[in-house]
Amino acid sequence: MLVKILLTVIFLALLIGIGIYSHRQANSVEGFVLGGRAIGPWLSAFAYGTSYFSAVVFVGYAGQFGWKYGLSATWIGIGNALIGSLLAWLVLGKRTKLMTQHISSRTMPDFFGTRYSSQGLRVAASIIAFVFLIPYTAGVYKGISTLFEMGFGIPYQYCVIIMAILTAVYVILGGYKATALNDFVQGIIMLFGIVVVIAAVLNTQGGLASAVSKLAALPADGNPAENGKFASLFGPDPWNLLGVVILTSLGTWGLPQMVGKFYSITDEKAIRRGTIISTVFAVVVAGGCYFLGGFGRLFPTPETLANGKLAYDSIVPSMLVTLPDILIALVVLLVLSASMSTLASLVLTSSSTMTLDLIYRDKKSELGEVETGIMDDVVAERIEHRKVLVMRVLIVFFIAISLLIALNPPTFIAQLMGISWGALAGAFLAPFMLGLYSKKVTTAAVWACFGWGVGLTLVNMLLGNPINPINCGAIAMLGGFPVVWIVSLFTKKLPAEQVDKIFECYK
């Protein structure tokens, strides 16, 4: 216990120290939200990866989908690396950096407002982002606190509150620069930790070959004729597995906290290097998490909840509880690292979106320059400081709301994330991506896609989830593309001259 406490205290002290170190660079909006658009490839790549993978993946997704699909759950991690990281950087990285800098966009709602000449879109996007990032944040809290409770014996409620306070402190102090620096430290811990933990867990089963043989002997759904499915290439349910791959891989393309990493990177050369670093990180961390979760059935069966369903969120903790104390300490740091980086990204995205796109909506020209009129430097600096102060206050507000949900979570971690990603990426993915590539997307099409993504998610939830939230999220994302294309065919186009000016950044 002493080792666990000592390592955790050192880790948390380092996070707070980085927040204090970065405080001077977080006094302007550009510095607080984007790190001055001067974040290098290593920090950007690690910030992307650590924001992507958290306790939601390590505890919630790895446990639930490893139990359902066995070793084939590893495909989810491979999809995250190839689609969610490699392709996302190749398709979105350069064009996002160039266009958002050209139109002076700091947030995704700001992009929608300027790119499609609609302040209404900007406001609607900011509200959607704020509301649907909350369940995702609550899921992260729940995942980290479940594992923390296992490692330290501290009641779940206290764990959630402690994590919320610590995250608030270092994000409020240092903004995006502190988050990026901490992400790098946390990413190193994640890379080392996942390799060591997998080796230790497999060792308890007699090694890799023995663990795979045991898994192959288990019948799927109690049917001896289905033996071997949990150790097969595509598992017992390949179609639902595909839905998870789509949601968790393609979803990052439309999430404000993920796309925002491309806004802040230094230049095109850094994007090329960041692409490689981010992909390797995802292969190790995501692939490792789902591979580990695939062996969940070899450990004690998780408890059954009052509704008769298995407590999926307890699967991974049950796999780790018998490890030596030093390894449990490493696991706690691994999940703490993954989760605090994601939490920091989520709360910073939410607070900046609400401040810049709802409370302080600067009047902008068609290319995004803020139209301030006659204003001396003192007044301009005072307004900047006021915006940063409001963002810091909203960070506390957002964390408090997420905390209330996390203290009494309505469903499993995976379902919380499915609701969040389905609505956000269903609404944002198609109009954002197509807006970077096509001049023909109309404002009405973006409104239609917002309604499609949010509407499908809410209707499904209100009807008691007749479509699994994971599959519903995948449908929302993919369905956004035909919605945008069809509506754009029959609605008024934006002025050609205005759109041409926006696309000049690619010449």
N, C-alpha and C positions, 0 to 999 in steps of 0.2 A: 504493500500500500504506500509505503514511503517513497519508493521509486516512482510509482504512478503519479503521486502528488507532486514530487520534485520535477519530473519531466513536464507535467502539465503547467506548473507555475512558470517554469522557464519559457515554455512556448508562449503562454499568454503574455508574459512580461515583454517578450520580443515583439509581439503584435502591437501592444500599446506603445512600445518604444518607437516602432516604425511610424505609428500614427502621429506621435509627437514630432518626430523628425520631418514628416511631410507637411506639418501644419502651415508653415510659411508659404507653401506653394498652393494652398487651398483657400486663399482669400478672395480670388476672383471666380466668376462663374466658369470661365474656360478652364481654369486650373482645378477647381473643385469637381467638375463634371467629366472633363476629358484629359486631365493631366497636361493641359497646354498643347494637346495634339502632338506630343513629342515622346510617346512611349515606344521603346525599341522592340525588335522582333521577339526576343526571349521573354520579356515581361508581357507583351501582348499575347503571345502564344500560350504562356502559362495562365494568364488571366482568363483566356478563352476556355482552356481545358478545366481549370479549377472551378469556374463558374458553371460549366457544363455538368460536372460530376460531383455529387455531394452525397450526404447520407440517404437522400432519396434513392440514388442508384445503389449504393453499397448495402444498405439495410433493407429498403423497401422493394426496389425492382429486382435486385439480385436474388433476394430471398423468395419473393413471390413467383418470379418467372423461372428461376432455377428449379423450384419445386414443380412447376407445371410442365416445363419443357426439358428438364434434365440438361445434359451437356450441350444440346442444340441452342440453349439460351446464349451461348457464346456468340452466335450470329448477331445478337443484338449489339454486343460490344464491337464486333467487326463492322456492322452497319454504322454505328456511331463514329468509328474512326474514318471510314471511307466516305460516307455520305455527310454525316454531321460535322466532320472536321475538314478532311481533304477537299471534297467538292464544295463545301461552303466557302472555304477560303479562295478556291480557284474561281468560283462563279461570282461570289459577292464581294470579296475582299477589295480588289483594286477599284472596281466601279463604285462601291460604297464610299471608299475613302475620297475619290476624286469628286463625285457629285455632292456629297454632304459638305465637303470643304468649299466647293464652288458656290453652293447656295447658302452657306453659313448656317448649316443645320447642326444642332447640338443633340437632338433627341429624335426618336423615330416619329412621334407625333408631329414634331416640327418639320420633318421631311415630308410627311403627307400634306401638311398645310401649305408648304412652299411649292413642292413639286406639282401639286394638283390645284393650286390657287384657291384654297378653301380653308378659311379659319375654322369653319364648322367641323371639317375633318380633323383638324388639329385638336380641337377640344374633345371630340368624340373618342379619338385614339388615346388621348391622355387618360380619360375616364376608364376606358376598357383596360388599359395597361395597369392602372392603379388597382382596380377591382380584382382583376384576375391574376395578378401577381401575389395577392394575399394568400390564396389556398396553397400555392406552390411554396411560399415562405413557411406556412404552417406545417407543410409536409416535411420540410427540411428540419425544422425545430423538433418535430416528433421523432424523426429518424435519429438525429444526433443524441437526443435525450434518452431514448430507449437504450442505446449502446452505452451511454455515460452511466446510466443507472446500473447496468450490468457490471461495468468495470469498477465503479466506485461505491456502489450501494447507496448512492444518494437518491432520495425520492424523485420521481420523474418531474414533478411540478417545480422543484427547486432547480433541477438541471435546466429546464426550459427558461426560467427567469434569469439564471446566471448567464446563459449563452446570449440571451437578448441584450442584456446590459453590456457585455463585453463587445459584442458586434457594434452596438450603438456608439460606444466610446471611440473605437479606432476609426470608424467611418466618419463620425462627426469631426474628429480631430484632423484627419488627413485627406479626406475625399478620395478621388480616384487614384491619385499617386500612391497613397498609403495602401489602398486596396490592391493595386498592381504589384507593389513591392512585397506585400504580404502573400499575395497569390504565388509569387515565385518561391518563397520559402515553403509555403504549404504544398506546392507542387512537388518539390524535391522530397518532402516527407511522404507524399502519396505514392510516388514512383518506387521509393525504397520499401515503404510499408507493405504495399500490395504484393510484391514479390516474396517478401519474407513470410507474410501471413499465409499465402497459398501453400508455400512449402511446408509450413508448420501444420496446417490443417490436413494436408494430404498425408503427412507423416503419421498422423493419428490413425489413419486407415491402412497403414502398411505401405504407403507409397502410391504413385500415380497408377501403375498397372493394376495393383490390387483394388484401388478405389473404383476404377473404371469397370473391373470385373464384377464387383459387388453391385454397382449401379445397373449393369446389364442384366443381372439376375432378378431385378425387381420387376413385377408385373405392372403395366399401365392400367390404372383404374381397377386394380384387383383381378384383372383377367390374365391368367398364366399364358394364354396364347399371345399376349402382347409383350412378353419378356423381351428385353433388349431395347425397347423404344427410348428409354431415358438415356441410353448411351449411343443412340443412333445419330446420323448426320443431321436429320431435320426434325427429330423428336416425334412425340405422339400427336402434335397438333400444329402442323406447319402453317396453316392459313392464319390462325390467330397469332402465331409467332411473327408472321409477316406484318400484321397490323402493329405490333409492338415495335418492330424495326422501323417502320415508317414514322410512327409517332415520335419516337425518341431520337431518330436520326434527322429526318427532314424538319422536325419541329424547331430546331435551333435556328433555322434560316429566317424564321419570322418572330423570334423572341427579342424584345427590345434590349434586354440586358446582354444578349449574345452579339447581336449586330452592332451594338455600341462599341465593341472592341475594335471594329474596323474604322470607326470615326477617329480614334485617338492615336493610331499607329503613325509612325514618322513619315514613311515614304514607300514607294513601290518596291524598292529593294528589300526593305524590311518585311513587306507582305510575302515575298517569295520565301524568305527564310522562315518566317512565322508559319507558313503553310506546312513545311516539313516538320518543324518542331511540334506543332499542335497535333499533327497526325500521329507521330510516334508516341506522344504523350497519351493520346486516346487509345491506341492499340494496347499499351501496357495497362493503363488504369481501367478503362471500360471493359476491354477484353478480359482482364484479370478478374474484375468484380463478377461478371456474369459466369465465367468459367468456375470460379469458386462457388457461386450460388448453385450451380448445376449439381453439386454433390450434397445438397441439403437433405435429401431423403435418407442419407446414410447416418444421420444423426437423430437424436430423439425427436419424435413427432411433436410439432408445436401444439400448444393448448388450443382448445376449441372455445370460441366466443359464445355468448348467449344466443346469438342468432344461428348457431350451428356451423358457422364457417371457421376455417382454420385461421389462427392469428399469424398471418404471413410475416408480419413485421418482427416476430420473435424468432424466425428461422435462423437468420445469420447470427444473432447473439447466442443462440443455443449451440452453434457450431464452434464458437470462439470461447465459451465460458470455461472449458477445461484446459485451455492453453496456459503455459507458465505466466506468472505475473508480469514479467518484463515484456512478453509479447502482447499481453492484454493492454499494457501501457502504450505499446506501439500502435495497436489497433485504435485505441481511444484517440491518440494523436492523429492517426490517419484520417479517421472520420471527422474529428474536430477540424482538421485542416481543410478537408473537402467541403465541409458544411459552412464554416465561417466565411470562406471565400465566396461561396454561392450566396449566402445571406447578405454579405457586404454588397455584392453586385446588385442583388434584388432591391435592397432598401435604397441604394444610391440611385438606381434607375427610377424607382417610384417617386422619390422625393424631387428629383430633378425634373421629371415629366410634369408633375403637378405644379411645381413652381414656375417653370419656364413656359408651359403650354396651357395653363389654366389660370393661375393667379397673376403672373406677370407676362401677359402675351404681348410682346413688343410688336409694334406695327412694322411690317417688313415689306421691302420692295419685291418685285417678281423674282429677283435673283437672291433674295434672302438677306440683303443688307438691312440692318436695323435703321429705321428712319427716326432719328432722335431729335431732329431739329437743332435749335441753338441750345447748347448745354455746355457749361464749363466743366473742367476736369474734376473739380471737387464734387460737384453734384453727380457726375457720372460714376465716380468712385463710390460715393455714398450709396447710390442705387445698386451697384454691384455687390457691396457688402450686405445690403439689406436682402438681396436675393439669396445670397449664400446663407444668411441667418435663417431665412424662411425654409430653405432646404434642410438645414440642420434640425429645425423644429419638426418638420414633416417626417424626417427619419424616425424620430421618437414616436410620432403618431402612427406611422406605418408599422413599426415594430410592435407597438402596443396592441393594435388590432390583430396582427398575426399571432401574437402571444395568446390572446383570448381564444382563438380558434385552436391553437396547438394544445392548450390546457384541456380542451374538450373536443378532440378531433372527431369529425362525423364519420370518417371512413378510413380505409387503409391508405398508407402513404402513396401507393401507386395510383389509386383512384383520385386522390387530391391533385397529383401531378397531371393526370390525364385530363381532368376538368380544366386546369389552368392552361396547359399547353394547347389543348384542343381549341379553346376559345381564342387565345392570343394568336397562335400561328394560323388558325383557320381564318381569322379576320385580317391579319397583317401580311402573311407570307406572300400570297399571290400579287397583291397590289404593290408591295415593296419590291420584290424581285423583278416583276414585269416593268415597274416604273423606272428601273435602272437600265433596262434594255430596249423598251418599246416607247415610241412617241405617240402611240395610238390609244393608250389607256385613258379612259375618261374619268372625270370626277364622280359621275353617277355610278360607274362600275366599282369604284372604291367603296362608295356608300353601300352598294349591294353586297360586296364581299364582307364588310363589317357586319351587316345584318345576317349574312349566311353563317359566319363562324360563331358569333355570339348566340344567334338564334338557335342553331342546331344544338349547341352545347346546353343551353338553358332548357330548351324543350325536352331534350333527352333526360336531363336531371330532374325536371319537374314531373315527368312521367314514370319516375322510378328507375331510370337507366335501362330501358328495354334493349338498347344497344350498349354493350360494354363500353364504359367511358374511354378506354384505351382505343378501341376500334372506332368509336364515334369521333375521337380527336383526329385519327388518321383520315377518316372520311371528310371531316371539316377542312383539313389542310389541302388534300388533293382536289376536293370539290371547288375550292376557291378559284382555281385556274380557269375552268370552263365558265364559272360565274362571271369573272372579270372579262373574259374574251367575248362572251355572248352579249353582255350588257354594253360593252364598248362598241359593238357593231351597230347598235341602234340608238345611241345617245350622243349628245353634242360633244364634239371634239374641242380640246383646248386650242387657243390661237396658235397657229403654226410658228409664228415669229417668236412667241414667248417660249415654246417648247424647244425650239432650235437654240435659243440662248442658254437654256439649262443644259442641253447636251453638248455645248461647245467644250465642256471640260474633258471630253474624250478625244478631241482632235489633237 
